[in-house]
Amino acid sequence: MFELKKVVSSLLMPLPAMLILAFLGLALVMFTTKRKTGCLITLTALCGIFLIAFQPISSRLLMPLERQYSVFLPTDKSVDFVMVLGSGHVVDDQIPPTSELSRTGLMRLSEGIRILRMYPGAKLILSGYGGGLEISNARMMAKVALALGVSKPDIILLETAKDTWEEARQAAAFVQNKKVVLVTSASHMQRAIYEFNGAGIQPTPAPTNYLAHKNIVQPWNKYMPKAIYLEQTERYWHETMGLMWQRLRDWIDHQESSTSESTNNAVDKVSEATNDLL
């Protein structure tokens, strides 16, 4: 189910979807008589690729999602755990550990370590599974954290969590009623907070890895399509699909629980009626 969800969501991302549409249009032009329709579909796909890599559109889509939570500021209250959610990595002994983490993972980890150093005695929780690699993402982040000066006894690893739902449930065993700061990408924070609240945890958000910015004035940077702006649109759509999946999952769970409750009530009534007859 997890793998199917990842494959379907990957195909529905803006760039793959536009490329599939473009290839469909080319197929109509090359192999059928519907050449005008094929040209129109291909032109639509090309325009779509331009728009999703266009900064005025990509930043406007992503920025409201990223700016829902403010940056973490230190307070007088104590913090017991700083939890950093996992991201991608590679395993390559010929490059430094900081390069083995994805850019997103490195940004999250550096913010987590920054906050950890504000609160002596706090523990750093690192999560994330291997994704087919022999080393989990949590262990790879720990490798980088150790290289950056974090003490080994201060690190807790959650190495089997595949997604945010599992990360929240596994963290609940450690956090319980203690104070936790949650570090993840700014665009992902809304979904993460929802999952952690569902697991009974009320974390303090610490968003990082902001991608969308409004103070871009150079026209060659603002109006030329670029891969960095395409990434913003993809991040926005990825999180939007994630939010829709959360609602669908909760609706299914609610329907199943309602059906189970109705079935149990019906069984109870049958049992009462049987007892009356006896």
Buried (B, 14 or more C-beta within 10 A) or exposed (E): EEEEBEEEBEEEBBBEBBEEBBEBBBBBBEEEEBEEBBBEBBEBBBEBBEBBBBBEBBBBBBBEBBBEBEEBEEEEEEBBBBBBBBBBBEEEEEEEBBBBBBEBBBBBBBBBBBBBEBBEEBBBBBBBBBEEBEBBBBBBBBBBBBEEEBEEEBBBBBBBBBBBBBBBBBBBEBBEEEBBBBBBBBBBBBBBBBBBEBBEBEBBBBBBBBBBEEEBEEEEEBEEBBEEBBBBBBBBBBBBBBBEBBEEEEEEEEEEEEEEEEEEEEEEEEEEEEEEEE
